[in-house]
Amino acid sequence: MNIGKVEQYINDEIAKKGALLFALIDPLDYKTPEDAIKTAKNANEADCDIVLIGGSTGVQGEMLDNLTKKIKESVNVPVVLFPGNIGTVTKYADAVYFMSLLNSRNPYWISGAQMLAAPMVKQCGIEPLPVGYIVVEPGGTVGHVGEVNLMPRDKPKLAAALALAAQYMGMRFVITDTGSNPKDGHVPLEMVSAVSSVLDVPYVVAGGIRTPDEAKNIVKAGASAIQVGTAFEQSNKVAKIVEMVRAIREGAKSRK
């Protein structure tokens, strides 16, 4: 598969900025669609690099179409779908995380859902981004729904081995995710370092990243991008997102 516009954009921006911010909008976590759109606009104004839409299994159909269309009209960065299941597809997005949940116990989440969704992705004409998805303890809702054999937080070498396997199987992005708002916090820095040290593809860290300092440290440990959702739901002001962006860029500079 040739590299598409969104994938090329991500690669180019990483080369230019060192590390990126992906702002995740889960519509079901907002009181109104207008609140979700406001967060997307503020993230765009704060110089985030990607706006993601999705996360929950109920994000689909007319609601997803309308929200994606309005967000797409409101931002000047790529709008990418973060699917909770095969219904999280709309023609109004630029691309979709075409994810395999690598440590699921259920083959549906490894390749079954992908088989069912592939024709829809092609029909919609959106760009598939091949993603190896690894869920780390505690896992949250995605760990439960995805029937995941959770990656232990104290096994960084095991996480690195699975990430490398994803790359060798042809996946062009790897994500480690602790699930939404985990009580134990984000992926341990030792795991971030271990995973990033073996990969030649962009590595995204998601889940539990609440402060600019945390984002900076994760980037310094080797992440190519930070994915933030809950922290921006709780405080979506432009100034807060600007602080997160600045910390990520500083982390990338200190890593160099």
C-alpha positions as CSV (number, residue, x, y, z in Angstrom):
1,M,0.0,0.0,0.0
2,N,1.3,3.4,-1.0
3,I,1.8,6.1,1.6
4,G,-1.3,8.4,1.6
5,K,-1.5,12.1,2.2
6,V,-2.2,11.9,6.0
7,E,0.5,9.4,6.6
8,Q,3.0,11.5,4.7
9,Y,1.8,14.6,6.6
10,I,2.4,12.8,9.9
11,N,5.9,11.6,8.9
12,D,6.8,15.1,7.6
13,E,5.6,16.8,10.8
14,I,7.5,14.4,13.0
15,A,10.6,15.1,11.0
16,K,10.0,18.9,11.3
17,K,8.8,19.2,14.9
18,G,10.2,16.1,16.6
19,A,6.9,15.0,18.2
20,L,3.2,15.7,17.7
21,L,0.0,16.2,19.6
22,F,-3.1,14.2,18.6
23,A,-6.3,15.6,20.2
24,L,-9.0,12.9,20.7
25,I,-12.6,13.9,20.7
26,D,-15.0,11.2,22.0
27,P,-18.4,12.7,21.4
28,L,-20.2,10.6,24.0
29,D,-18.0,12.2,26.7
30,Y,-19.4,15.6,25.9
31,K,-22.7,17.1,27.0
32,T,-23.5,18.4,23.5
33,P,-21.9,18.1,20.0
34,E,-21.2,21.8,20.2
35,D,-19.0,21.2,23.2
36,A,-17.0,18.6,21.3
37,I,-16.7,20.9,18.3
38,K,-15.4,23.7,20.5
39,T,-12.6,21.4,21.9
40,A,-11.6,20.5,18.3
41,K,-11.5,24.2,17.3
42,N,-9.5,25.1,20.4
43,A,-7.0,22.2,19.8
44,N,-6.6,23.4,16.2
45,E,-6.0,27.0,17.4
46,A,-3.4,25.7,19.9
47,D,-1.4,24.0,17.1
48,C,-2.3,20.4,17.6
49,D,-1.3,18.2,14.7
50,I,-4.3,15.8,14.3
51,V,-7.9,15.8,15.5
52,L,-9.1,12.3,16.3
53,I,-12.8,11.4,16.5
54,G,-14.2,8.3,18.1
55,G,-13.2,6.0,20.9
56,S,-16.6,4.7,22.1
57,T,-18.6,1.9,20.4
58,G,-21.7,4.2,20.2
59,V,-20.0,6.8,18.0
60,Q,-21.4,6.0,14.5
61,G,-24.1,6.7,12.0
62,E,-25.7,10.1,11.5
63,M,-24.2,11.5,14.7
64,L,-20.7,10.6,13.5
65,D,-21.3,12.0,10.0
66,N,-22.6,15.3,11.3
67,L,-20.0,15.8,13.9
68,T,-17.1,14.9,11.6
69,K,-18.4,17.1,8.9
70,K,-18.6,20.1,11.3
71,I,-15.2,19.5,12.9
72,K,-13.7,19.1,9.4
73,E,-15.1,22.5,8.5
74,S,-13.7,24.0,11.7
75,V,-10.0,22.9,11.6
76,N,-7.1,22.9,9.2
77,V,-5.4,19.7,10.3
78,P,-6.3,16.2,9.3
79,V,-9.4,14.6,10.9
80,V,-8.8,10.9,11.7
81,L,-11.2,8.3,13.0
82,F,-10.3,6.3,16.1
83,P,-12.7,3.4,15.8
84,G,-14.4,1.6,18.6
85,N,-15.9,-0.9,16.1
86,I,-16.7,-1.3,12.5
87,G,-19.4,1.4,12.6
88,T,-17.0,4.2,13.3
89,V,-16.5,5.0,9.7
90,T,-17.6,8.1,7.8
91,K,-16.7,9.6,4.4
92,Y,-16.3,13.1,6.0
93,A,-13.0,12.1,7.7
94,D,-9.6,12.2,6.1
95,A,-8.3,8.9,7.4
96,V,-9.0,6.1,9.9
97,Y,-6.8,4.2,12.3
98,F,-7.0,0.8,10.6
99,M,-6.1,-0.9,13.9
100,S,-5.4,-4.5,14.9
101,L,-5.7,-4.9,18.7
102,L,-2.7,-7.1,18.9
103,N,-3.1,-8.5,22.5
104,S,-6.8,-9.3,22.3
105,R,-7.8,-12.9,23.1
106,N,-10.6,-12.6,20.5
107,P,-9.6,-12.8,16.8
108,Y,-12.5,-10.5,16.0
109,W,-10.5,-7.6,17.3
110,I,-7.2,-8.7,15.7
111,S,-8.5,-9.3,12.1
112,G,-12.2,-10.0,12.0
113,A,-13.5,-6.5,12.5
114,Q,-10.9,-5.3,10.0
115,M,-12.2,-7.7,7.4
116,L,-15.7,-6.4,7.9
117,A,-14.7,-2.7,7.9
118,A,-12.2,-2.8,4.9
119,P,-14.9,-2.6,2.2
120,M,-16.5,0.4,4.0
121,V,-13.2,2.2,4.3
122,K,-12.6,1.7,0.5
123,Q,-16.1,2.8,-0.4
124,C,-15.8,5.9,1.7
125,G,-12.6,6.8,0.1
126,I,-10.8,7.6,3.3
127,E,-7.2,6.8,4.0
128,P,-6.4,3.7,6.1
129,L,-3.5,4.1,8.6
130,P,-2.1,0.7,9.5
131,V,-1.9,0.7,13.3
132,G,-0.7,-2.0,15.7
133,Y,-2.6,-1.3,18.9
134,I,-1.4,-2.5,22.3
135,V,-3.4,-2.1,25.5
136,V,-1.5,-1.8,28.7
137,E,-2.7,-2.3,32.3
138,P,-5.2,-1.2,33.6
139,G,-6.8,-1.1,30.1
140,G,-10.1,0.6,31.0
141,T,-13.1,0.1,28.8
142,V,-11.1,-0.8,25.7
143,G,-9.5,-3.6,27.7
144,H,-12.8,-5.0,28.8
145,V,-14.7,-4.6,25.4
146,G,-11.6,-5.8,23.5
147,E,-11.2,-8.9,25.6
148,V,-7.5,-8.0,26.1
149,N,-4.7,-10.0,27.6
150,L,-3.4,-6.8,29.2
151,M,0.2,-5.9,28.8
152,P,1.8,-5.8,32.3
153,R,3.1,-2.3,33.2
154,D,6.3,-3.9,34.5
155,K,7.1,-5.8,31.3
156,P,8.6,-3.2,29.0
157,K,10.6,-5.8,27.0
158,L,7.5,-7.8,26.3
159,A,5.7,-4.6,25.0
160,A,8.7,-3.8,22.8
161,A,8.7,-7.3,21.4
162,L,5.0,-7.0,20.5
163,A,5.5,-3.6,19.0
164,L,8.4,-4.8,16.9
165,A,6.3,-7.7,15.7
166,A,3.7,-5.2,14.6
167,Q,6.3,-3.3,12.6
168,Y,7.6,-6.6,11.0
169,M,4.0,-7.5,10.0
170,G,3.8,-4.3,8.1
171,M,2.0,-1.9,10.5
172,R,3.2,1.6,10.0
173,F,2.2,3.0,13.4
174,V,2.2,1.6,16.9
175,I,0.0,2.8,19.8
176,T,0.3,1.8,23.4
177,D,-2.8,2.7,25.4
178,T,-3.6,2.3,29.1
179,G,-7.3,3.1,28.5
180,S,-9.2,6.3,29.3
181,N,-8.3,8.1,32.5
182,P,-6.4,5.2,34.3
183,K,-5.9,5.5,38.0
184,D,-2.3,4.3,37.6
185,G,-1.5,7.0,35.1
186,H,0.1,6.8,31.7
187,V,2.4,4.0,30.2
188,P,5.5,3.8,32.3
189,L,8.5,5.8,30.9
190,E,10.6,2.6,30.9
191,M,8.1,1.0,28.6
192,V,8.0,4.0,26.3
193,S,11.8,3.9,26.1
194,A,11.9,0.2,25.4
195,V,9.2,0.3,22.7
196,S,10.6,3.4,20.9
197,S,14.1,1.9,20.9
198,V,13.1,-1.0,18.6
199,L,10.8,0.9,16.2
200,D,11.4,2.6,12.9
201,V,7.8,3.6,12.6
202,P,5.9,6.4,14.5
203,Y,5.0,5.5,18.1
204,V,2.0,7.0,19.7
205,V,1.5,7.0,23.5
206,A,-2.2,7.2,24.7
207,G,-4.0,7.1,28.0
208,G,-3.6,8.9,31.3
209,I,-1.5,11.9,30.0
210,R,-2.9,14.7,32.1
211,T,-0.1,17.4,32.4
212,P,2.4,19.1,30.1
213,D,5.3,17.7,32.3
214,E,4.0,14.2,31.7
215,A,3.7,14.8,28.0
216,K,7.3,16.2,27.9
217,N,8.7,13.3,29.8
218,I,7.0,10.7,27.5
219,V,8.4,12.4,24.4
220,K,11.8,12.6,26.0
221,A,11.5,8.8,26.5
222,G,11.0,8.3,22.8
223,A,7.3,8.8,21.8
224,S,6.7,10.3,18.3
225,A,3.2,11.5,19.3
226,I,1.0,12.0,22.4
227,Q,-2.7,11.2,22.2
228,V,-4.8,13.2,24.7
229,G,-8.6,13.0,25.2
230,T,-9.9,13.1,28.8
231,A,-7.6,16.0,29.9
232,F,-9.0,18.2,27.1
233,E,-12.6,17.2,28.0
234,Q,-12.0,18.4,31.5
235,S,-10.3,21.6,30.4
236,N,-10.5,22.5,26.7
237,K,-9.2,26.1,26.9
238,V,-6.8,27.1,24.3
239,A,-4.1,28.1,26.8
240,K,-4.1,24.6,28.4
241,I,-3.7,22.9,25.0
242,V,-1.0,25.4,24.0
243,E,1.0,24.4,27.2
244,M,0.7,20.7,26.2
245,V,1.9,21.4,22.6
246,R,4.8,23.5,23.9
247,A,5.9,20.8,26.3
248,I,5.8,18.2,23.6
249,R,8.0,20.3,21.3
250,E,10.4,20.9,24.2
251,G,10.6,17.2,25.0
252,A,11.5,16.5,21.4
253,K,14.2,19.1,21.4
254,S,15.8,17.8,24.6
255,R,15.7,14.3,23.2
256,K,17.7,15.4,20.2
